[in-house]
């Protein structure tokens, strides 16, 4: 591997170099290609290269990407079985049959439940909802819940964000006289449930071109289709049909929470949802959540939703019942919204305390056992870990050690687990190889849930490690930053960063641009800040210019940083506003001693 700065920039080549704790991949672009984009759109070479790296190379594609108009949302009837679903729902509305929305306790499930409930109420349906308790019932459909739903004279169940693997439960629903429509976005097993309709772009035979919708995105598609169907049945006209754009603030929350690719239709939904929230054209509950999170005065960004709003909505579901999170999205009462926001904030604080304790214990288990150093996977377990937060714990382990991880909570003879992964390791496919050890599992490439008997844990550990060893190389075991372009200190201005921010929202599939800068001198001793003193503050210089940086969770770099030494850095850019002054801020991703 050669250093990126040694690569020829007049031809297109891919160069991979080793940073401090990551690989840096840079694809050089011919100057002629960048000049063509820059001249046509009257933008900088820097933005031109960032766009080029995202395959946005014509004015039409760039304009469509930046504006992301709602008109680009596809026809929902292109999803397989959508016609069957809306016909059955319309029948239920006409004959006043009770409909129950069966959701999930995470934010994707809660937001899906809320928008479908609100829409069905608006179009005159007799509708109720049911969210299972995470601790008492677990994920997905269960027959006890169906018995309870049946006592309410329900004739139709619509699942949201769940149900794709519920073969037995759907059969039971039919046996007690309740039709069921499945809407989901998770990968299917070999067999599909025998439901009235299965709405999921991921199922075999569905030719819908975008497979990345969250559960709430699939639900919104169902609402789009049902509104169109009701209009075709002359229930509404174009002039008096329900306005479904008003649900995009909720759709935005669920889409961000589920960490789906923020491209194609997801980008459209999130962009317009964030715009609604920032223009205060959203419901009382979201406004109060912003207030309690201290986000009411600034323009909300995707990271604010991810780290400010989503955890508060998720907290109660992780600890048991998610009813308060659903109610705050449904309420139209200001005082109720304020009360619920305070309660969710308090529950989030309790959840974070539990989470921190388990993360600390898990890190100690891994750090004190030398065997983990030689493994390419991690499996940890305990009888004392709260099932509601082990998914977050698994994510933190992956962030720290960059290995596929399973965290198990033991309960008697059984174990329930959450798994998280890295880009080079397909979690769902890997668990499929050892499904004979599991009583159940489900998920996708990066995240999964599983259950197994306690006696199978040792075999799970060895088999999971065997799969990881077979599929992962040493290069796979470090993160990789795809570098957008190389900068000098003089390039970094407020105007330049504002130009880059036109590409927001950033997320999976549209990652925040990463830049590199060479030959910097560390001018002062570094400082570690934050509650756990693990966030790095440093000042670098080049020539006559000084550059202030912050690096989150970068304690492991402590032993390589010395004042006066030379470094290369990889970083993202943001604007830091303090006392009315706006300045560029470099957010460190990796540091390399040279």
C-alpha positions in Angstrom: 0.0 0.0 0.0 1.2 3.5 -0.8 0.5 6.8 0.8 -2.5 8.6 -0.7 -0.5 11.8 -1.2 1.9 10.0 -3.5 -0.9 9.0 -5.9 -1.2 10.5 -9.3 -4.2 12.9 -9.4 -4.6 13.4 -13.1 -5.8 9.8 -13.6 -8.4 7.9 -11.7 -6.8 5.4 -9.3 -7.8 3.8 -6.0 -5.2 4.0 -3.2 -5.5 2.4 0.2 -3.3 3.5 3.1 -3.1 2.6 6.8 -4.0 5.3 9.2 -3.7 5.1 13.0 -6.6 2.7 13.7 -8.3 2.5 10.3 -7.7 2.2 6.5 -8.1 5.2 4.3 -9.4 4.6 0.8 -9.0 7.4 -1.7 -10.1 7.3 -5.3 -8.4 10.1 -7.2 -10.5 11.8 -9.9 -9.2 13.3 -13.1 -9.2 17.1 -13.0 -11.1 17.2 -16.3 -14.0 15.4 -14.7 -14.1 17.8 -11.8 -13.8 20.8 -14.0 -16.8 19.7 -16.0 -19.0 19.5 -13.0 -17.6 22.6 -11.4 -18.1 24.7 -14.5 -21.6 23.4 -15.3 -22.9 24.0 -11.8 -20.6 26.9 -10.7 -19.5 25.1 -7.6 -16.1 24.5 -6.1 -13.8 21.6 -7.0 -14.2 20.4 -3.5 -17.9 20.0 -3.7 -17.5 18.6 -7.3 -15.3 15.8 -6.0 -17.7 15.0 -3.1 -20.6 14.8 -5.6 -18.6 12.8 -8.0 -17.8 10.2 -5.3 -21.5 9.8 -4.8 -22.1 9.1 -8.5 -23.8 12.4 -8.9 -22.2 13.7 -12.1 -24.9 15.4 -14.2 -26.9 18.5 -13.4 -30.1 16.6 -13.5 -29.0 13.9 -11.0 -27.4 16.5 -8.7 -30.5 18.7 -8.8 -32.8 15.8 -8.0 -30.5 14.7 -5.1 -30.3 18.1 -3.5 -34.0 18.8 -3.8 -35.3 15.3 -3.2 -38.9 16.2 -4.3 -41.9 14.2 -2.9 -42.9 13.6 -6.5 -40.0 11.2 -6.8 -41.8 8.7 -4.4 -42.8 5.7 -6.4 -46.2 4.3 -6.9 -47.0 2.2 -3.8 -48.9 -0.3 -5.9 -45.6 -1.4 -7.4 -45.1 -3.3 -4.1 -46.3 -6.9 -4.4 -49.7 -7.6 -2.8 -50.5 -3.9 -2.1 -53.8 -4.2 -4.0 -54.9 -7.1 -1.9 -54.1 -5.2 1.3 -56.0 -2.0 0.5 -59.0 -3.9 -0.8 -59.3 -5.8 2.5 -58.8 -2.7 4.6 -61.4 -0.8 2.6 -63.8 -3.7 3.2 -63.2 -3.4 6.9 -63.8 0.3 6.8 -67.1 -0.1 4.8 -68.5 -2.8 7.1 -67.3 -1.2 10.3 -65.1 -4.1 11.2 -62.6 -3.5 14.0 -59.0 -3.2 12.9 -56.1 -3.8 15.2 -52.6 -2.4 14.3 -50.0 -4.8 15.8 -46.7 -3.0 16.2 -43.3 -3.3 17.7 -41.8 -1.6 20.8 -38.9 0.1 19.0 -39.1 3.6 17.4 -39.6 2.1 13.9 -42.6 0.1 15.2 -44.0 2.9 17.3 -43.9 5.4 14.5 -45.4 2.9 12.1 -48.2 2.2 14.5 -48.9 5.9 15.1 -49.1 7.0 11.5 -51.4 4.1 10.5 -53.6 4.6 13.5 -54.0 8.3 12.8 -54.7 7.8 9.1 -57.2 5.0 9.7 -59.0 7.1 12.3 -59.2 10.0 9.8 -60.8 7.9 7.1 -63.4 6.6 9.5 -62.1 3.1 10.5 -62.8 1.5 13.8 -59.2 1.0 14.8 -57.2 0.0 17.9 -53.5 -0.8 18.4 -51.5 -3.4 20.3 -47.8 -3.1 21.2 -46.2 -6.1 22.9 -44.3 -5.6 26.1 -40.6 -6.2 25.4 -39.8 -8.0 28.7 -43.0 -10.1 29.0 -43.8 -10.9 25.4 -40.7 -10.3 23.3 -40.6 -9.3 19.7 -43.4 -10.0 17.2 -46.7 -11.7 17.1 -47.8 -14.1 19.9 -50.9 -16.1 20.4 -51.7 -14.7 23.9 -51.8 -11.3 22.4 -54.1 -12.5 19.6 -56.5 -14.0 22.2 -56.6 -10.6 23.9 -57.2 -8.8 20.6 -60.0 -11.3 19.7 -61.9 -10.4 22.9 -62.2 -6.8 21.5 -64.2 -8.2 18.5 -61.4 -7.6 16.1 -61.8 -8.9 12.5 -58.5 -7.7 10.9 -55.0 -7.3 12.2 -52.4 -5.2 10.4 -48.8 -5.8 11.5 -46.2 -3.0 11.2 -42.5 -3.6 11.4 -43.0 -7.3 12.3 -44.7 -10.5 11.2 -42.6 -11.7 8.3 -41.6 -14.9 10.1 -44.8 -15.5 12.1 -45.9 -18.7 10.3 -47.6 -20.3 13.3 -49.1 -17.1 14.7 -50.7 -16.1 11.4 -52.2 -19.6 11.2 -53.6 -19.2 14.7 -55.0 -15.8 13.9 -57.0 -17.3 11.0 -58.2 -20.2 13.1 -59.8 -17.8 15.6 -61.5 -15.8 12.7 -59.1 -12.9 12.4 -57.7 -11.9 9.0 -54.2 -10.6 9.0 -52.1 -8.3 6.8 -48.4 -8.3 7.3 -46.3 -5.2 6.6 -42.6 -5.6 7.4 -39.2 -4.8 6.0 -37.1 -7.6 7.5 -35.7 -10.5 5.5 -38.0 -13.5 5.1 -37.2 -17.0 6.1 -37.8 -19.8 3.6 -41.6 -19.8 4.1 -44.0 -16.8 4.2 -47.0 -16.6 6.5 -50.3 -17.5 4.9 -51.7 -14.0 5.4 -54.4 -12.1 3.4 -51.5 -10.0 2.1 -47.7 -9.7 2.8 -46.4 -6.3 2.1 -42.6 -6.3 2.2 -40.3 -5.2 -0.6 -37.7 -7.8 0.6 -39.8 -10.9 -0.1 -39.0 -13.2 -3.0 -40.9 -12.2 -6.2 -41.3 -8.5 -5.2 -39.8 -6.3 -7.9 -40.1 -3.0 -6.1 -36.8 -1.3 -7.0 -35.9 0.1 -3.6 -35.4 -2.5 -0.9 -34.1 -0.2 1.8 -37.4 1.2 3.4 -37.7 1.0 7.2 -40.9 -0.4 8.6 -42.4 3.0 8.9 -41.5 3.6 5.2 -43.4 0.5 4.2 -46.3 1.6 6.4 -46.3 5.1 4.7 -46.5 3.3 1.4 -49.6 1.4 2.6 -51.1 4.8 3.6 -50.3 6.2 0.2 -51.9 3.3 -1.6 -55.0 3.3 0.6 -55.6 7.0 0.0 -55.3 6.4 -3.7 -57.7 3.4 -3.5 -60.3 5.4 -1.5 -60.1 8.2 -4.1 -60.6 5.6 -6.9 -63.7 4.4 -5.0 -65.0 8.0 -5.0 -64.7 8.2 -1.2 -62.5 11.3 -1.7 -61.6 13.7 -4.5 -58.2 15.2 -5.2 -59.4 18.3 -3.4 -60.7 16.8 -0.2 -58.5 13.7 0.3 -56.5 13.5 3.5 -53.1 15.3 3.6 -50.6 12.5 4.4 -47.6 14.8 4.2 -48.4 15.7 7.8 -47.1 12.3 8.8 -43.6 12.9 7.5 -42.2 14.2 10.8 -43.1 10.8 12.3 -41.8 8.9 9.3 -38.6 10.8 9.6 -38.1 9.7 13.2 -38.7 6.0 12.5 -36.5 6.0 9.4 -33.5 7.6 11.2 -34.0 5.3 14.2 -33.8 2.2 12.1 -30.5 3.2 10.5 -31.6 2.3 7.0 -29.7 3.7 3.9 -30.5 7.4 3.6 -30.7 7.2 -0.2 -33.5 7.0 -2.7 -37.0 7.2 -1.1 -35.5 7.3 2.5 -33.6 10.5 1.7 -36.9 12.1 0.4 -38.8 11.0 3.5 -36.2 12.1 6.0 -35.4 15.4 4.2 -39.0 16.6 4.1 -39.7 15.3 7.7 -36.7 17.2 9.1 -37.9 20.3 7.2 -41.3 20.0 8.8 -39.8 19.6 12.3 -37.5 22.6 11.8 -40.4 24.7 10.5 -42.4 23.7 13.6 -45.0 22.1 11.3 -45.1 19.0 13.5 -47.1 17.7 16.4 -47.0 18.8 20.0 -45.1 15.7 21.2 -42.1 16.1 19.0 -41.9 19.8 19.9 -41.8 18.9 23.6 -39.2 16.2 23.0 -37.0 18.8 21.3 -37.5 21.1 24.3 -36.6 18.5 26.9 -33.6 17.4 24.9 -32.4 21.1 24.7 -32.8 21.2 20.9 -35.5 23.7 20.5 -33.4 26.7 19.5 -31.1 25.2 16.8 -31.8 23.8 13.4 -32.3 20.1 13.9 -29.9 17.8 12.2 -30.0 14.0 11.7 -27.5 13.5 14.5 -29.8 15.5 16.8 -32.6 13.1 16.0 -30.4 10.1 16.5 -28.9 11.1 19.8 -31.5 13.5 21.2 -35.0 12.4 20.2 -34.7 8.7 19.3 -33.2 7.5 22.6 -36.0 9.2 24.6 -38.6 7.5 22.4 -36.8 4.2 22.7 -36.1 4.2 26.4 -39.5 3.0 27.7 -39.8 0.2 25.1 -36.3 -1.0 26.1 -37.3 -1.2 29.7 -40.7 -2.7 29.1 -43.9 -1.0 27.8 -43.6 1.6 25.0 -47.1 3.1 25.5 -45.8 6.5 26.5 -43.7 6.8 23.4 -46.7 6.0 21.3 -49.0 8.4 23.2 -46.6 11.3 22.8 -46.9 10.9 19.0 -50.7 10.7 19.1 -51.6 13.4 21.6 -52.9 16.7 20.6 -52.9 18.1 24.1 -50.0 20.5 25.0 -50.0 19.6 28.7 -50.1 15.9 28.1 -47.2 16.3 25.6 -45.2 18.1 28.2 -45.9 15.6 30.9 -45.0 12.7 28.6 -41.8 14.3 27.5 -40.6 14.7 31.1 -41.5 11.1 31.8 -39.7 9.9 28.7 -36.6 12.0 29.7 -36.5 10.5 33.2 -36.9 7.0 31.8 -34.1 7.7 29.3 -31.8 8.7 32.2 -32.6 5.5 34.0 -32.0 3.5 30.9 -28.6 5.2 30.3 -27.5 4.3 33.8 -28.3 0.6 33.3 -26.7 0.7 29.9 -23.5 2.3 31.2 -23.1 -0.3 33.9 -23.5 -3.2 31.5 -21.2 -1.7 28.9 -18.5 -1.3 31.6 -18.9 -4.9 32.8 -18.9 -6.2 29.2 -15.7 -4.3 28.4 -14.0 -5.7 31.5 -14.9 -9.3 30.5 -13.4 -8.8 27.1 -10.3 -6.9 28.3 -9.5 -9.3 31.1 -9.7 -12.4 28.9 -6.7 -12.7 26.5 -8.6 -15.2 24.3 -10.7 -12.3 22.9 -7.5 -10.8 21.4 -7.0 -13.8 19.0 -10.7 -14.1 18.0 -12.4 -12.4 15.1 -15.8 -12.4 16.9 -17.1 -11.6 20.4 -19.8 -13.4 22.3 -20.4 -12.3 25.9 -23.2 -13.2 28.3 -24.4 -12.6 31.9 -27.5 -13.4 34.0 -27.7 -9.8 35.2 -28.0 -7.9 31.9 -31.2 -6.2 31.1 -32.6 -7.6 27.8 -33.8 -4.1 26.8 -30.4 -2.6 26.4 -28.2 -5.4 25.1 -28.6 -4.2 21.5 -27.0 -0.9 22.5 -24.3 -2.8 24.4 -23.5 -4.9 21.3 -23.2 -1.7 19.2 -20.8 -0.2 21.7 -18.6 -3.3 21.7 -18.5 -3.2 17.9 -17.5 0.5 18.0 -14.7 -0.3 20.4 -13.3 -3.6 19.1 -14.7 -3.7 15.5 -15.7 -7.4 15.6 -19.0 -9.1 14.9 -20.6 -9.3 18.4 -23.4 -11.2 20.2 -24.5 -10.1 23.6 -26.6 -12.7 25.6 -28.8 -12.2 28.6 -29.4 -15.5 30.5 -32.8 -16.3 31.9 -33.0 -19.8 33.4 -32.3 -22.4 30.7 -32.6 -19.9 27.8 -30.6 -17.0 26.5 -31.9 -14.0 24.6 -29.4 -12.1 22.5 -28.7 -9.1 20.3 -26.1 -9.1 17.6 -24.3 -6.3 15.7 -21.8 -6.5 12.9 -19.2 -4.8 10.7 -19.4 -4.1 7.0 -17.5 -7.2 5.9 -19.6 -9.7 7.9 -23.2 -10.4 7.0 -24.8 -11.2 10.3 -28.1 -12.6 9.1 -26.5 -15.0 6.6 -24.0 -16.1 9.3 -26.6 -16.9 11.8 -28.5 -18.8 9.1 -25.5 -21.1 8.9 -25.9 -22.0 12.6 -29.7 -21.8 13.0 -29.8 -25.4 14.2 -28.4 -24.0 17.5 -31.1 -21.3 17.8 -34.7 -21.5 18.8 -35.4 -18.3 16.8 -33.6 -15.4 15.1 -34.2 -12.6 12.7 -32.7 -9.4 11.4 -30.4 -8.2 8.6 -26.8 -7.7 7.6 -25.8 -5.4 10.5 -28.2 -6.3 13.3 -30.1 -9.3 14.6 -32.0 -10.8 17.5 -31.8 -14.4 18.6 -32.8 -17.0 21.2 -31.2 -20.3 22.2 -30.9 -22.8 25.0 -28.2 -22.0 27.5 -26.6 -25.4 26.9 -25.9 -24.4 23.3 -23.9 -21.2 24.1 -20.4 -22.8 24.0 -21.2 -24.4 20.7 -22.5 -21.0 19.4 -19.3 -19.3 20.5 -17.1 -21.8 18.6 -19.3 -22.0 15.5 -19.7 -18.2 15.3 -15.9 -17.8 15.6 -15.4 -20.4 12.9 -17.6 -18.5 10.5 -15.9 -15.2 11.3 -12.4 -16.6 10.9 -13.4 -18.1 7.5 -14.9 -14.8 6.2 -12.8 -12.0 7.7 -9.3 -10.9 6.8 -7.0 -8.7 8.9 -7.9 -5.8 6.6 -11.6 -6.4 7.3 -10.9 -6.0 11.1 -10.3 -2.3 10.9 -12.8 0.4 9.9 -12.3 1.9 6.5 -12.9 5.6 5.8 -13.7 6.4 2.2 -11.9 9.8 1.6 -13.8 12.4 -0.4 -10.9 14.7 -1.1 -7.6 16.1 0.3 -7.7 19.6 1.9 -5.4 22.3 3.0 -6.1 24.6 6.0 -6.9 27.5 3.6 -9.7 25.4 2.0 -11.7 25.2 5.3 -14.1 28.1 5.5 -17.6 28.6 6.8 -18.8 29.1 3.2 -17.2 25.8 2.1 -18.8 23.9 5.0 -22.2 25.4 4.2 -21.7 24.1 0.7 -21.0 20.6 1.9 -24.0 20.7 4.2 -26.3 21.0 1.1 -25.9 17.2 0.9 -27.5 16.6 4.3 -29.1 14.5 5.7 -26.1 12.2 6.1 -26.3 8.6 7.1 -25.9 5.1 5.8 -25.6 5.2 2.0 -25.0 9.0 2.1 -22.2 9.2 4.6 -20.8 12.4 5.9 -17.9 13.5 3.7 -14.5 12.5 5.1 -11.4 14.6 4.3 -7.7 14.2 4.9 -5.0 16.7 5.6 -1.2 16.0 5.6 1.9 17.2 7.5 0.3 18.8 10.5 2.2 19.6 13.7 0.6 19.0 17.0 1.1 22.3 18.7 0.0 21.7 22.2 -0.4 18.8 24.6 -3.7 17.2 24.1 -6.7 17.5 26.4 -9.3 14.9 27.1 -12.8 16.2 28.0 -16.3 14.9 28.6 -17.9 13.0 31.5 -15.6 10.0 31.0 -12.7 12.0 29.8 -12.5 10.1 26.5 -13.1 13.0 24.0 -9.9 14.5 22.5 -9.3 18.2 22.0 -6.2 19.1 20.0 -4.7 21.9 18.0 -2.6 21.2 14.9 -0.8 23.8 12.8 0.5 24.0 9.2 2.5 27.0 8.1 0.9 30.0 9.8 -2.5 28.4 10.4 -3.8 26.7 13.5 -6.6 24.1 13.4 -8.7 23.2 16.4 -10.1 19.7 16.4 -12.4 17.5 18.5 -12.3 13.7 18.4 -15.0 11.7 20.1 -14.2 8.5 21.9 -10.5 8.7 20.9 -8.8 7.8 24.2 -6.9 5.0 22.5 -4.8 7.6 20.6 -3.4 9.0 23.8 -0.1 7.2 23.6 0.7 8.3 20.0 0.1 12.1 20.5 3.1 14.3 21.3 3.5 18.1 20.9 5.8 19.0 18.1 5.4 15.7 16.2 4.0 15.5 12.6 0.6 13.9 11.8 -1.9 13.2 9.0 -5.5 13.4 10.0 -8.8 12.1 8.7 -11.9 14.2 9.7 -15.3 15.5 8.9 -16.4 19.1 9.1 -19.1 21.0 11.0 -19.9 24.5 12.1 -19.5 25.4 15.8 -21.7 28.3 16.9 -20.7 30.0 20.2 -22.0 33.3 21.5 -23.2 34.3 18.0 -19.9 33.5 16.3 -19.8 30.7 13.7 -16.5 28.9 13.2 -15.4 25.7 11.3 -14.8 22.6 13.4 -12.8 19.5 12.5 -14.2 16.3 13.9 -11.4 13.8 14.0 -11.9 10.3 12.7 -8.4 8.9 12.6 -4.8 10.2 13.3 -1.6 8.9 11.8 1.9 9.6 13.1 4.3 10.3 10.3 
